């Protein structure tokens, strides 16, 4: 063969250098789904290199539940193929591999699924054809899933795990095609912290396996426990792989010496077996164990030797479900010694040998030879007792079932795509002939369906399904058997967040008291003492020392210690009350002012036809009296315990009432000036700008400006009630915080601007003839008004607590009385006591200019 021929041959096909010799099970179909399962739980795997001979991994320890997991996927695919409403005219097949609980084998199996089993692949310019598998269900181990997803994620091949819980797999940058139907450890950690809080366990030990599953759980637990203030860790230890008896002895020694009565374990079955062997050896009793989902339901730990120590264990378990027809499907499994079926069945033969303690001749090369009689293939599964057929408590199986259906529904949604309306470039659709794995991943991210058991399945932005756990309890029965039963649930919903529900009456406690144990580093300090941190110890460990004067042992700021410092008593409260002398005086003055305003208003109404009332712009006088009445009444809002509505209303009512009052005075002053100028030759045109409508309009506009200022203030930074404990340690001062100092300053400044303007205009008109002496009264009243409020500002700023409110009430009342007396006192004097001067002639001739 020439060099050109070799080049041509290489360019037209791709050839696998070697194939991994893996334990698998295959079934043909239009579309193939891959699966990775732990059918054996240990192996001897030689160094992995590409050589002339394929490797022969030696897998040991057949695991019936692991094989049931694999057959659950086969059942789900068989059920989908029989479903006329799902994937019509498409037959699913599968390639299932055994990872033998070994990273090298699991990774090799994943690569075999991605690259296919054919030795030679023709290359076409159009790149037509489907990949060897469109998606993979598995791997059950977090570490294996990390390794697999790191590589296969580059090709966006969807991986849906049913048991890998490491929270690190939420990283969509590293693992863009990873999904799972089991909650992540982040949620499991939250669930365990909620259990600790439920029982008041603030002091616990944490043991984790030396892998990604355990180490990531430890990091999450430490950070989440600190953020939730749920307690402290007495110790954190890493359980080694392998038979390191010295390390396990050291860890158990430390557990024995620790005061923590609660032990949380994130580890696998092999770690727990070695740990419990040492616990039994040292007879460490009196511990409350909390199990992660990795070992909560492991039967191998529920032995007579371990249960005296593990009885009462609380564990997290993935949600169980029901799969109708699974047991019947499992009973139909049968070895095919002649290879006449449409799938290879080496795992079926191994299961058969393990179940019936027989062997097929010759035994598969590279696998541990089964001892016993030869298998005939005619054995009946119903004649033996095997956990393989136990479908009463389906948990991982239910997750596998959901994972297979998620891939199937994603594929079905893809096939429903209408050309020209697709989600890809130029609104195209994916087809089986041109399918890319990333296209299926697009639909998998959006999948949403409900299982026959009633659970909704969908994935969030991290590829996680909606989390849901059962809380399990290990009950040690009098007959020596163990019952693992559900005592609660912890779940997360879109509306309520995380919820924990526990039925404490159903929990079995492995203690003489039959009650939950106490697990705290230091007991709560008794009344009259306070916590003092122990140097170098967690915050949960402290000494109790006597409180200093006035201190209290809890964190409730509304209480103060008794004189004996042995109990907490409510703090005294302070605010401007209606019941204290100061409040009574201010309230009386406010009501008196309101009554006087009403009395004056009655006088003016009764004498409204007299010259004195008519000559002083009766309409503005009436409005001014009403506004003064409101000024007196608004001061009552400053008295009494502050509430939200009183805090918001007091300054708004005060500001609007005073602007209404001052704007009436301003308009009256302007009218006086206009009338005087109109009395001169040629000045009549000035009055047309000061008619009744113009007067009302001016008052309304000026008042509306203040109303707008108050509205903006309340909306943007509303005044609110506040409990101030800064003034006095043993007293709570209730006050209204203004919210926005700028808003309060603008409100006062606007009132001041109108008052100064009124004062200046009245001052300029003070030398008018006596028959227009209203300007003198306005000048004097505005002088009193401005003096009061100029004195108010420094007094208000320097008055603490209720005295600030008292100063403001005093300023309101003083300025209101000043205006009332200065403007209406002389008029009432004439109306009531000198009626002979209440005539038009007396008013018009009452003061001629003296020369």
C-alpha positions in Angstrom: 0.0 0.0 0.0 1.3 3.4 -1.0 1.5 6.4 1.3 -1.3 7.9 -0.7 -3.5 4.8 -0.2 -2.9 4.9 3.5 -3.8 8.6 3.6 -7.0 7.9 1.6 -8.0 5.1 4.0 -7.4 7.2 7.1 -9.5 10.0 5.7 -12.5 7.8 4.8 -12.8 6.1 8.2 -12.0 6.3 11.9 -10.8 3.2 13.7 -10.7 2.5 17.4 -7.2 1.5 18.5 -8.5 -0.9 21.1 -11.7 -1.5 23.0 -12.1 -1.7 26.7 -13.3 -5.1 27.8 -16.2 -4.0 30.1 -19.0 -5.8 31.8 -22.1 -4.6 29.9 -25.5 -5.2 28.6 -26.8 -3.9 25.3 -30.0 -3.7 23.3 -30.4 -2.4 19.8 -32.6 0.5 18.8 -33.1 3.5 16.6 -31.7 5.7 19.4 -29.3 4.4 22.1 -29.2 5.6 25.7 -26.2 4.8 27.9 -26.2 3.8 31.5 -23.5 3.5 34.2 -24.3 1.4 37.3 -22.5 -0.2 40.2 -23.3 -3.9 39.6 -20.1 -4.9 41.5 -18.8 -3.0 44.5 -15.0 -3.7 44.1 -12.5 -4.5 41.5 -8.9 -5.3 40.7 -8.1 -3.0 37.7 -4.6 -3.1 36.2 -2.8 0.0 35.0 -4.7 1.5 32.1 -2.6 1.7 28.9 -3.3 1.0 25.2 -1.4 -2.2 24.5 -1.8 -5.0 22.1 -4.0 -6.9 24.6 -7.2 -5.6 26.0 -7.4 -5.3 29.8 -9.4 -7.8 31.8 -10.8 -6.0 34.8 -11.7 -8.3 37.7 -14.9 -7.1 39.3 -15.8 -8.6 42.7 -18.8 -8.6 45.0 -22.0 -8.8 43.0 -24.5 -6.2 44.2 -28.1 -7.2 43.6 -29.6 -3.7 44.3 -27.0 -2.3 41.8 -28.2 -4.8 39.1 -31.8 -3.8 40.0 -30.8 -0.2 39.2 -29.6 -1.3 35.8 -32.7 -3.3 35.0 -34.9 -0.4 36.1 -33.4 1.5 33.2 -34.1 -1.4 30.9 -37.6 -1.6 32.2 -38.2 2.2 31.6 -36.9 1.9 28.0 -39.1 -1.1 27.4 -42.1 0.8 28.9 -41.4 3.8 26.6 -41.2 1.6 23.5 -44.6 0.2 24.3 -46.1 3.7 24.9 -47.9 4.8 21.7 -48.0 8.4 22.9 -44.3 8.8 23.4 -41.6 8.6 20.7 -43.9 7.3 18.1 -42.1 5.3 15.4 -38.8 5.4 17.3 -37.4 2.5 19.2 -35.0 3.1 22.1 -32.1 0.8 22.8 -29.5 0.9 25.6 -25.9 0.2 26.4 -25.5 -0.4 30.2 -22.1 -0.8 31.8 -20.9 -1.8 35.2 -18.5 0.7 36.9 -17.4 -1.8 39.5 -17.2 1.1 42.0 -13.9 1.9 40.4 -13.1 5.3 38.8 -10.9 3.8 36.1 -13.6 1.4 34.9 -16.4 3.9 35.2 -14.5 6.5 33.2 -13.6 3.8 30.6 -17.2 2.9 30.3 -18.3 6.5 29.8 -15.7 6.9 27.0 -16.9 3.7 25.4 -20.5 5.0 25.4 -19.4 8.3 23.8 -17.1 6.7 21.2 -19.2 3.7 20.4 -18.5 0.0 20.1 -17.9 -0.3 16.4 -14.2 -0.8 15.5 -14.4 1.4 12.3 -16.6 4.4 11.6 -17.0 5.7 8.1 -16.5 9.5 7.8 -18.8 11.5 5.5 -18.5 15.0 4.4 -22.1 15.7 5.5 -21.4 14.3 8.9 -24.8 12.4 8.8 -25.8 10.0 11.5 -26.5 9.9 15.2 -23.9 9.6 17.9 -23.3 6.2 19.5 -25.5 7.3 22.5 -27.6 10.5 22.8 -27.5 10.6 26.6 -26.2 8.8 29.6 -28.0 7.9 32.8 -25.4 7.9 35.7 -22.8 7.7 37.1 -24.0 7.2 40.7 -20.8 8.4 42.3 -20.0 12.1 42.5 -16.3 11.7 41.8 -17.0 9.5 38.8 -19.6 12.0 37.5 -17.1 14.9 37.9 -14.4 13.0 35.8 -17.0 11.9 33.2 -18.7 15.3 32.9 -15.4 17.1 32.6 -14.7 15.3 29.4 -18.1 14.6 27.9 -19.3 18.0 28.8 -16.9 19.4 26.1 -19.1 17.6 23.5 -22.4 18.7 25.3 -23.4 15.0 25.7 -26.3 15.0 28.3 -25.5 13.1 31.5 -28.4 12.6 33.9 -27.2 11.2 37.2 -29.6 9.5 39.7 -27.3 9.5 42.7 -24.4 12.0 42.4 -25.1 14.7 44.9 -21.9 16.8 45.1 -22.9 20.5 45.0 -19.8 21.1 42.9 -21.6 19.6 40.0 -23.9 22.7 39.9 -21.0 24.6 38.2 -22.4 25.1 34.7 -19.1 26.4 33.4 -17.3 23.1 34.2 -20.3 20.8 33.8 -22.6 22.3 31.1 -24.3 19.1 30.2 -24.8 17.6 33.7 -28.3 17.0 35.1 -29.6 15.0 38.0 -32.8 13.8 39.4 -31.5 13.7 43.0 -31.1 16.8 45.1 -27.6 18.2 45.5 -25.7 18.0 48.8 -26.3 21.8 49.2 -29.9 21.0 49.9 -29.0 17.9 52.0 -26.8 20.1 54.2 -29.6 22.6 54.6 -31.9 19.7 55.6 -29.5 18.5 58.3 -29.0 21.9 59.7 -32.8 22.3 60.0 -32.8 19.0 61.9 -30.1 20.3 64.3 -32.2 23.4 64.9 -35.4 21.5 65.4 -33.9 19.5 68.3 -31.7 22.3 69.6 -28.4 20.4 68.9 -25.8 23.2 68.7 -22.7 21.0 69.2 -22.1 18.2 66.7 -19.3 16.2 65.1 -18.9 15.8 61.3 -17.3 12.9 59.5 -16.8 12.9 55.8 -15.3 10.6 53.2 -12.1 11.5 51.5 -13.6 12.2 48.1 -15.5 15.0 46.3 -18.8 13.9 47.9 -17.5 14.2 51.4 -15.1 17.1 51.1 -17.6 19.4 49.3 -20.3 18.5 51.9 -17.8 19.5 54.7 -17.2 22.9 53.1 -20.9 23.5 52.6 -21.7 22.4 56.1 -19.2 24.7 57.7 -20.2 27.8 55.7 -24.0 27.2 56.0 -23.8 26.4 59.7 -22.0 29.6 60.4 -24.4 31.7 58.3 -27.5 30.2 59.9 -26.1 30.5 63.4 -27.4 27.0 63.9 -24.5 25.7 66.1 -20.8 24.7 65.9 -18.8 21.7 64.9 -17.0 20.0 67.7 -14.7 18.2 65.2 -14.4 17.6 61.5 -12.6 14.4 60.4 -12.0 12.8 57.0 -12.6 9.0 56.8 -9.8 7.4 54.7 -10.2 4.9 51.9 -8.8 1.5 52.4 -8.2 -0.4 55.6 -6.4 2.3 57.7 -7.2 0.9 61.1 -4.9 3.3 62.9 -6.6 6.3 61.5 -10.1 4.9 62.3 -8.9 4.2 65.9 -7.7 7.8 66.2 -11.0 9.2 65.0 -13.1 7.0 67.3 -10.8 7.9 70.2 -11.6 11.6 69.6 -15.3 10.9 69.2 -15.2 9.1 72.6 -13.6 12.1 74.3 -15.7 14.8 72.7 -18.8 16.2 74.5 -20.7 16.3 71.3 -23.6 13.7 71.4 -24.6 14.1 67.7 -22.4 12.7 64.9 -23.2 13.6 61.2 -21.6 11.3 58.6 -21.3 12.0 54.9 -19.7 8.8 53.7 -20.2 5.5 51.9 -21.0 2.0 53.1 -17.4 0.9 53.1 -16.4 3.8 55.3 -19.2 3.2 57.7 -18.5 -0.5 58.1 -14.9 0.2 59.1 -15.9 3.1 61.3 -18.5 1.0 63.1 -16.2 -1.9 63.6 -13.9 0.4 65.6 -16.9 1.9 67.4 -18.0 -1.5 68.5 -14.5 -2.4 69.5 -14.2 0.6 71.8 -17.9 0.4 72.9 -18.7 4.0 72.1 -22.4 4.4 73.1 -24.7 7.3 73.7 -24.3 8.9 70.3 -27.1 10.2 68.0 -26.1 9.5 64.4 -27.3 11.5 61.4 -26.8 9.8 58.1 -26.4 11.2 54.6 -28.4 9.6 51.8 -25.4 7.5 50.8 -25.9 5.1 53.8 -29.3 5.8 55.2 -30.9 2.8 53.6 -27.9 0.4 53.5 -29.0 -3.0 54.9 -25.4 -4.1 55.5 -25.2 -1.7 58.4 -28.4 -2.8 60.1 -26.7 -5.9 61.7 -27.1 -7.2 65.3 -23.5 -6.1 65.9 -24.0 -2.5 64.8 -27.6 -1.8 65.8 -26.9 -1.3 69.6 -24.9 1.7 68.5 -26.8 2.8 65.3 -30.3 2.3 66.6 -32.3 5.6 66.5 -30.3 7.0 63.6 -31.9 9.8 61.7 -31.1 9.8 58.0 -31.7 11.7 54.8 -33.2 9.5 52.1 -34.1 10.4 48.5 -37.8 10.3 47.8 -39.4 6.9 47.2 -41.7 6.2 44.4 -43.8 3.5 42.9 -43.0 1.9 39.5 -45.9 -0.2 38.3 -44.9 -3.4 36.5 -41.2 -3.4 37.6 -41.4 -6.6 39.6 -43.0 -8.5 36.8 -40.3 -7.3 34.4 -37.6 -8.4 36.8 -39.1 -11.9 37.1 -38.9 -12.2 33.3 -35.1 -11.8 33.3 -33.5 -15.0 32.1 -29.9 -15.9 30.9 -29.4 -16.5 27.2 -26.6 -19.0 26.8 -26.9 -19.2 23.1 -26.8 -15.4 22.5 -30.0 -15.5 20.5 -31.5 -12.4 22.1 -31.1 -8.8 20.7 -28.9 -7.9 23.7 -25.7 -9.1 25.3 -26.3 -10.3 28.8 -23.1 -10.9 30.7 -24.5 -9.1 33.7 -27.6 -11.3 33.6 -25.4 -14.4 33.8 -23.5 -13.0 36.7 -26.7 -12.2 38.5 -27.9 -15.7 37.9 -24.7 -17.2 39.2 -24.9 -15.1 42.3 -28.6 -15.8 43.0 -28.5 -19.5 42.5 -24.9 -20.1 43.6 -24.1 -21.9 40.4 -21.9 -21.3 37.5 -22.0 -21.3 33.7 -19.3 -23.3 32.0 -16.9 -21.9 31.1 -16.9 -18.9 33.4 -16.4 -15.5 31.7 -12.7 -14.7 31.4 -11.4 -12.2 33.9 -14.3 -12.6 36.3 -14.3 -14.3 39.7 -15.3 -17.9 39.1 -18.6 -18.8 40.8 -18.5 -21.9 43.0 -21.1 -24.5 43.0 -23.1 -26.6 40.6 -23.5 -25.7 36.9 -26.4 -23.4 36.0 -29.0 -24.9 33.8 -30.9 -21.7 33.1 -34.2 -23.3 34.1 -34.0 -22.0 37.7 -37.0 -20.0 38.9 -36.4 -16.6 40.6 -39.6 -17.0 42.6 -38.1 -20.0 44.4 -35.4 -18.0 46.0 -35.4 -15.1 48.5 -33.5 -12.2 47.0 -33.4 -8.5 47.7 -33.2 -8.0 43.9 -37.0 -8.5 43.7 -37.8 -6.2 46.6 -39.6 -3.2 45.0 -41.4 -2.0 48.2 -39.0 0.9 48.7 -37.8 2.3 45.4 -35.6 5.3 45.8 -32.6 5.3 43.5 -34.7 3.2 41.0 -37.3 6.0 41.0 -34.6 8.6 40.2 -33.4 6.3 37.3 -36.9 6.0 36.1 -37.3 9.8 36.0 -33.9 10.2 34.4 -34.8 7.9 31.5 -38.2 9.5 31.0 -36.6 13.0 31.0 -34.3 12.0 28.1 -37.3 10.4 26.3 -39.5 13.5 26.7 -36.7 15.7 25.6 -36.2 13.6 22.5 -40.0 13.5 21.9 -40.2 17.3 22.2 -37.4 17.6 19.7 -39.3 15.4 17.2 -42.4 17.6 17.6 -40.4 20.5 16.2 -42.0 22.1 13.1 -39.5 23.1 10.3 -39.2 26.8 10.1 -40.2 27.3 13.7 -37.3 25.6 15.3 -35.0 27.0 18.1 -31.7 26.6 16.2 -30.0 28.7 13.5 -32.4 29.9 10.7 -35.3 28.5 12.9 -34.2 25.0 11.9 -35.1 21.8 13.8 -32.9 18.9 14.8 -33.5 15.5 13.2 -32.4 12.0 14.1 -30.3 11.9 10.9 -28.4 15.1 11.8 -28.7 15.0 15.6 -26.1 16.6 17.8 -26.0 15.9 21.5 -26.1 19.6 22.4 -29.4 19.9 20.5 -31.0 17.2 22.8 -29.5 19.1 25.8 -31.5 22.2 24.7 -34.7 20.3 25.0 -33.6 18.5 28.2 -33.2 21.9 29.9 -36.8 22.7 29.2 -38.4 19.3 29.9 -41.4 19.3 32.2 -43.5 16.3 32.8 -45.4 14.4 35.6 -44.6 10.8 36.6 -47.4 8.3 37.1 -46.6 8.6 40.9 -47.6 12.3 40.7 -44.2 14.0 40.9 -43.3 16.9 38.6 -39.9 16.6 36.9 -38.1 19.6 35.5 -34.6 21.1 35.8 -33.5 24.5 37.1 -30.7 26.6 35.7 -28.1 24.4 37.5 -29.5 21.1 36.1 -31.1 20.2 39.5 -34.5 18.7 39.9 -36.9 20.1 42.5 -35.4 18.8 45.8 -37.4 16.5 48.1 -36.1 14.2 50.9 -37.6 11.8 53.3 -36.4 11.8 56.9 -35.8 8.2 58.0 -35.4 6.6 61.5 -33.7 3.3 62.3 -36.0 1.6 64.8 -34.5 -1.4 66.6 -37.4 -3.9 67.3 -37.5 -6.2 70.4 -37.1 -9.2 68.2 -33.7 -7.9 67.0 -34.8 -6.8 63.6 -34.6 -3.3 62.2 -37.3 -1.2 60.7 -36.3 1.9 58.8 -39.4 4.1 58.6 -40.2 7.6 57.5 -40.7 10.2 60.3 -40.8 13.4 58.2 -40.0 15.2 55.0 -38.0 18.1 53.9 -38.8 19.7 50.6 -38.3 22.9 48.7 -41.2 24.5 46.8 -41.2 27.6 44.5 -43.5 29.5 46.8 -42.7 28.4 50.4 -38.9 27.7 50.2 -37.5 25.0 52.3 -39.9 23.2 54.7 -39.1 20.6 57.4 -41.9 18.5 58.8 -41.2 15.9 61.6 -43.5 13.6 63.5 -41.5 13.4 66.8 -44.0 10.8 68.3 -42.8 8.3 65.7 -39.1 8.7 66.3 -37.3 5.9 68.0 -34.6 7.2 70.4 -31.9 4.7 71.4 -31.5 6.1 74.9 -32.8 5.1 78.3 -34.8 8.3 78.5 -36.5 7.6 75.1 -36.1 11.3 74.4 -33.7 13.2 72.1 -30.3 13.8 73.7 -28.8 17.2 74.7 -25.8 18.1 72.6 -24.5 21.5 73.5 -21.0 22.7 74.2 -22.1 25.0 77.1 -25.5 25.3 78.7 -27.4 28.6 78.4 -26.4 31.1 81.0 -28.9 31.4 83.9 -30.4 34.8 84.7 -28.0 37.2 86.2 -25.0 35.9 84.2 -23.7 36.4 80.7 -21.7 34.5 78.2 -17.9 35.0 78.0 -16.2 33.3 75.0 -13.6 30.7 75.8 -10.4 31.6 74.1 -9.6 29.4 71.1 -13.0 27.7 71.2 -16.1 28.0 68.9 -18.8 30.5 69.8 -20.9 27.7 71.2 -18.4 27.2 74.0 -18.5 29.8 76.8 -18.4 30.5 80.5 -21.1 32.2 82.4 -20.0 35.2 84.5 -22.1 37.6 86.6 -23.7 40.4 84.6 -22.5 43.9 85.1 -25.0 46.5 86.2 -28.1 46.7 84.0 -27.0 43.9 81.6 -29.1 41.0 80.8 -28.3 37.5 79.6 -30.4 37.3 76.5 -30.6 39.5 73.4 -34.0 41.1 74.0 -33.4 44.9 73.9 -36.8 45.7 75.4 -35.7 44.4 78.8 -33.3 45.4 81.6 -32.0 43.6 84.6 -33.6 43.8 88.0 -31.6 45.5 90.8 -30.5 42.1 92.0 -29.5 41.2 88.4 -31.3 37.8 88.6 -34.1 38.4 86.2 -35.1 40.6 83.2 -37.7 43.2 83.7 -39.3 45.4 81.0 -37.5 48.7 80.4 -39.2 51.9 81.2 -40.7 53.7 78.2 -40.7 57.4 77.5 -42.8 59.5 75.1 -44.8 62.7 75.4 -47.9 61.2 77.0 -51.4 62.6 77.6 -51.2 61.4 81.2 -48.1 63.3 82.3 -48.2 67.0 83.5 -46.3 68.3 80.4 -48.6 66.4 78.0 -51.7 67.5 79.9 -50.7 71.2 79.8 -49.9 71.1 76.1 -53.2 69.3 75.4 -55.1 71.8 77.4 -53.5 74.7 75.6 -54.2 73.1 72.2 -57.9 72.6 73.1 -58.1 76.0 74.5 -56.7 77.6 71.4 -59.2 75.5 69.3 -62.1 76.7 71.5 -61.0 80.4 71.2 -60.8 80.1 67.4 -64.2 78.6 67.3 -65.5 81.4 69.6 -63.9 84.1 67.5 -65.3 82.5 64.4 -68.7 82.5 66.0 -68.4 86.2 66.9 -67.4 87.1 63.3 -70.2 85.0 61.9 -72.8 86.6 64.1 -71.4 90.1 63.4 -70.6 89.4 59.7 -72.8 92.4 58.5 -71.1 94.9 60.7 -68.5 97.3 59.2 -65.6 95.9 61.3 -66.0 92.5 59.9 -66.8 93.6 56.4 -63.9 96.1 56.3 -61.3 93.4 57.2 -62.0 91.0 54.2 -64.4 88.7 55.9 -63.8 85.7 53.6 -60.1 85.6 54.3 -60.7 86.2 58.0 -63.0 83.2 58.2 -60.4 81.1 56.3 -57.6 82.3 58.5 -59.6 81.3 61.6 -60.2 77.8 60.2 -56.5 77.4 59.5 -55.6 78.6 63.0 -58.0 76.1 64.4 -56.2 73.3 62.4 -52.9 74.5 63.7 -54.0 74.1 67.2 -55.4 70.7 66.5 -52.4 69.3 64.6 -50.3 69.8 67.8 -52.3 66.9 69.3 -50.6 64.5 66.8 -47.3 65.1 68.6 -48.7 63.8 71.9 -49.1 60.1 72.6 -47.0 57.0 71.7 -45.7 57.4 68.1 -47.4 55.3 65.5 -46.6 55.0 61.8 -49.7 57.0 60.8 -49.1 59.7 63.5 -45.5 60.1 62.4 -46.5 60.5 58.8 -49.4 62.8 59.5 -48.1 65.1 62.2 -45.6 67.0 60.1 -47.8 67.0 57.0 -50.7 68.4 59.0 -48.5 70.9 60.7 -46.9 72.1 57.4 -50.1 72.4 55.4 -52.1 74.1 58.2 -49.4 76.8 58.8 -49.0 77.5 55.0 -52.7 77.9 54.7 -52.6 80.3 57.7 -49.6 82.3 56.5 -50.8 82.4 52.8 -54.1 84.0 54.0 -52.1 86.6 55.9 -49.9 87.2 52.9 -52.9 87.7 50.6 -54.6 90.0 53.2 -51.4 92.2 53.3 -51.3 92.4 49.5 -55.0 93.4 49.5 -54.3 96.2 52.0 -51.5 97.6 49.8 -53.7 97.3 46.7 -56.6 99.1 48.3 -54.4 101.9 49.5 -52.9 102.4 46.0 -56.4 102.2 44.5 -57.5 105.2 46.7 -55.0 107.4 44.9 -55.8 109.0 41.6 -55.3 106.6 38.7 -54.8 103.6 41.0 -58.1 101.8 40.4 -56.6 99.4 38.0 -54.6 97.7 40.8 -57.8 96.2 42.4 -58.6 94.1 39.3 -55.7 91.8 40.2 -57.0 91.3 43.8 -60.6 90.2 43.3 -62.2 87.4 45.4 -61.3 84.7 42.8 -57.7 85.8 42.6 -57.4 85.8 46.4 -58.8 82.2 46.7 -56.6 81.1 43.8 -53.4 82.5 45.4 -54.2 80.8 48.8 -54.9 77.5 47.0 -51.8 77.5 44.9 -49.5 78.4 47.8 -51.1 75.6 49.9 -50.8 73.0 47.2 -47.1 73.6 46.9 -46.7 72.6 50.5 -49.0 69.6 50.0 -46.7 68.5 47.1 -43.6 68.9 49.4 -45.2 66.8 52.1 -46.3 64.1 49.6 -42.8 63.8 48.1 -41.3 63.6 51.6 -43.7 60.8 52.7 -43.3 58.8 49.5 -39.5 58.9 49.3 -38.4 58.9 53.0 -41.4 58.6 55.2 -41.1 59.4 59.0 -41.3 56.3 61.0 -41.6 55.4 64.7 -38.4 54.4 66.4 -37.4 52.8 69.7 -34.3 54.8 70.8 -32.1 53.1 73.5 -29.2 55.5 73.1 -30.3 58.2 75.4 -30.7 55.9 78.5 -29.6 52.3 79.0 -32.5 51.4 81.2 -35.2 53.3 79.2 -36.7 53.1 75.8 -37.5 56.5 74.2 -40.2 56.3 71.5 -39.8 58.9 68.9 -40.6 59.7 65.3 -37.5 59.7 63.0 -38.1 62.3 60.3 -36.8 60.0 57.6 -35.5 62.8 55.4 -33.9 65.8 57.1 -33.9 67.5 53.7 -37.7 67.0 53.5 -38.3 68.5 57.0 -36.0 71.4 56.2 -37.8 72.2 52.9 -41.1 72.1 54.7 -40.0 74.6 57.4 -38.2 76.8 54.9 -41.3 77.2 52.8 -43.3 78.3 55.8 -40.5 80.7 56.8 -40.3 82.1 53.2 -44.0 83.0 53.2 -43.8 84.4 56.8 -40.9 86.6 55.9 -42.5 87.8 52.8 -45.7 88.7 54.7 -43.7 90.5 57.4 -41.8 92.6 54.8 -44.9 93.6 52.9 -46.7 94.5 56.2 -43.7 96.4 57.4 -43.7 98.5 54.2 -47.4 99.3 54.8 -47.1 100.1 58.4 -47.2 104.0 57.9 -50.5 103.9 55.9 -53.4 106.0 57.2 -55.0 104.7 60.4 -58.1 103.6 58.6 -55.9 100.9 56.9 -54.1 99.9 60.1 -54.5 96.2 59.4 -50.9 96.3 58.2 -49.7 97.1 61.7 -51.4 94.2 63.2 -50.0 91.9 60.5 -46.5 93.3 61.1 -46.7 92.6 64.8 -48.2 89.1 64.4 -45.5 88.1 61.8 -42.8 89.5 64.2 -44.1 87.1 66.9 -44.4 84.2 64.5 -40.8 84.6 63.1 -39.4 85.1 66.6 -41.0 81.9 67.8 -39.7 79.8 64.9 -36.2 81.2 64.9 -36.0 80.2 68.6 -37.5 76.8 67.8 -34.7 75.5 65.6 -31.8 75.4 68.1 -34.2 74.4 70.9 -35.5 71.5 68.8 -32.0 70.3 67.8 -30.8 70.2 71.3 -33.8 68.6 72.9 -33.7 64.8 73.3 -36.6 62.4 73.0 -40.0 63.6 74.1 -38.7 67.1 74.8 -38.1 67.6 71.1 -41.8 66.9 70.5 -42.7 69.2 73.4 -40.6 72.0 71.9 -42.3 71.6 68.5 -45.8 71.6 70.1 -44.9 74.7 72.1 -43.7 76.5 69.0 -46.9 75.6 67.2 -49.1 76.8 70.1 -47.1 79.9 70.7 -47.1 81.0 67.1 -50.8 80.2 66.7 -51.7 82.1 69.9 -49.6 85.0 68.7 -51.4 85.2 65.4 -54.8 84.8 67.0 -54.3 87.5 69.6 -52.4 90.0 67.4 -54.8 89.7 64.4 -58.2 89.2 66.1 -57.8 90.6 69.6 -58.3 94.3 68.7 -61.2 93.5 66.4 -63.0 91.4 69.1 -62.4 94.2 71.6 -64.2 96.7 69.4 -67.0 94.3 68.4 -67.7 93.2 72.0 -66.7 96.0 74.2 -66.7 99.2 72.1 -69.7 98.6 69.7 -70.0 102.4 69.2 -66.8 102.2 67.2 -68.1 99.4 65.0 -69.6 101.8 62.5 -68.7 102.8 59.0 -68.3 106.5 60.0 -66.1 105.6 63.0 -63.9 103.3 60.8 -63.6 105.7 57.9 -63.0 108.7 60.1 -61.1 107.0 62.8 -57.7 108.5 62.2 -57.0 111.4 59.9 -53.5 112.0 59.1 -52.2 114.5 61.6 -50.0 117.2 60.3 
